[in-house]
Amino acid sequence: MVSANLMDAIRIVKENERIACESYLESSKNLTNPLAKELFEQLSKFEKFHFDKITALEKSLLETGKFIEYEGKEFPLPPVFEIKAAKEPNKKSVMQIVSEARELELKAEKTYASLADEIPDQQGKDMFKKLSSEEHNHYLILSKAYWSLNQTGKWS
């Protein structure tokens, strides 16, 4: 039997993934730099993938009481090139967008890691560890973008 606390946690992380997906998609629409736009579009698609997997997990737990296998997903990095941030008319707001995205990813990483620690089922534990690792990767990507913008004034 699946605990009510676990189901509540799953509903919360599912909602967080939905919000992140929508937030990244909206951010991509507000960016003119093609690299930045691509990064946030890819982040939106990745969070939609997470949302779909968490939804499948929720359904499986409700119907069968079993965790699903989570294969994980690699983040598709855009091609390597640099574009001066000076071409971005809203540099300050871009920095804010990247900062907020980093915070979202860090929060998601910690939430998934915490869930992995609490789940006795190995398949569930593995799923949440992979989710945490993927969110950590997003955080690192955004941190590199933040550093690049802050230190060099370029998206790279």
N, C-alpha and C positions, 0 to 999 in steps of 0.2 A: 504494500500500500504506500502511496506517495503522500508525503506530509503536506499539510496546507501551507506551511512556511516555504517549502520548496516551490510549490505552485505559485505562491505570491511572488517569490523572487524571480521566477521565470517570467511572469507577466510584467514585472518591473523592467527586467533587462530587455524584454521584447519591445516594450514601449520606448526604452532608451535607444534601441537600434532604429526604430521607426523615426524618432526625432532626429537622430544623427543623420539618417539617410536624407530626410527632407531638408535639414539644415545645410548639409554639404551641397545638395542640388541647388538650393537657393543661393548659396555663396558662389557657386560656379557661374550663376547667371549675373552676378554683380562684379565679376572679374573680367578684365579685358585682355590680360596677359594670357596667351595660349597655353603656356606651361601650367600656370596657376589654375586656369579653367579645367584643363585635362586632369590635373591632380585631384581637384575637388569633385569632378564628375566620376572619377574612378573610386574615390572614397565613398561617394554616394552609392554606387553600384555594389561595393563591397559590403556596406552596412545593410543594404537591401538583401544581399545574400545571407548575412547573419540573421536578419529578421525572419527570412523564410525558413532557415534551419531551426531557429528557436521556436517558430510556430509549429514546425513538424515535430519537434521534441515535445512541446506542450500537448499536442494531439496524441502522440504515442503514449505519454505518461497517463493521460486521462483515459485512454481506451484500453491500454494493455498493462500500464504500470511499469513499462520498460523504457530505458534510455535508447536513443538511436545512435548509430555509428556516425561519427563526424569525421569526414575525410580531410577537412581543412582546405585552405585555398591560398594560393600565392598571389601577392599583390603585383599587378602588371605595371611595372615602372615605365614612365614615359621615356622617350629617347633623351639622351644626354645632350643638353645644349644650354646656353646661357642667354638670357634676355635681360637687359637692363630694366630695373624696377622703375626708373625714371619714366618709362613709357606707360607705367600704370598710374592713372590720374589720381587714384585714391590710396596712395602708399600707406598712409596712417591707418586707414580702415582695413587695408589688406593685412597689415601687421596684427590688427585686432582680430580679424577673421582667423588667421593662422594661430594666434594665441588661444583663442576660444576652442578651436579644433583640437589643439594639443591637450587642453584641459579635459575635453570630452573623452579623448582616447585614453588618457591616463586613468580617469575615473572608471571607464569600461574595463580596462586591463585589471585594475584592482578588484572590481566587482566580480569578474569571472574567476580570478585567482582565489578569492574568498569562497566562492561557490564550490570550486574544485576541492578546496580543503574540507568542506562540510559534507560532501557527498560520499557515502560509503561504496556505491556502485562504481566499479572500475571504468566501465564504458562512459558513464556520466562524468566521472572525474577527468578522464582523458579528453572528453569533448570540451569541458570548461577550461582545461589547461591549454588546449589548442586555441580556443577563442581568446584567452588572455594573451597568448603569444602573438596572435594576429593583431590584436589591438596595440600591443607593445610595438610591433613593427610599424603600424600607422603612426604612433607617437614619434618614433625615430625619424620617419620620413618627414613628418611635419616639423620636427625639431631642426632637421637639416635645412629645410626651406626657410624656417625662421632665422636660423643663424646666417644663411646666405643673404637674405634680405637685409638683416640688421648689420652685418659686417661688410658686405660688398655692394649692397644696393642692387643686387641682381637675383633673379630667380634662377636657381641651378639645382 
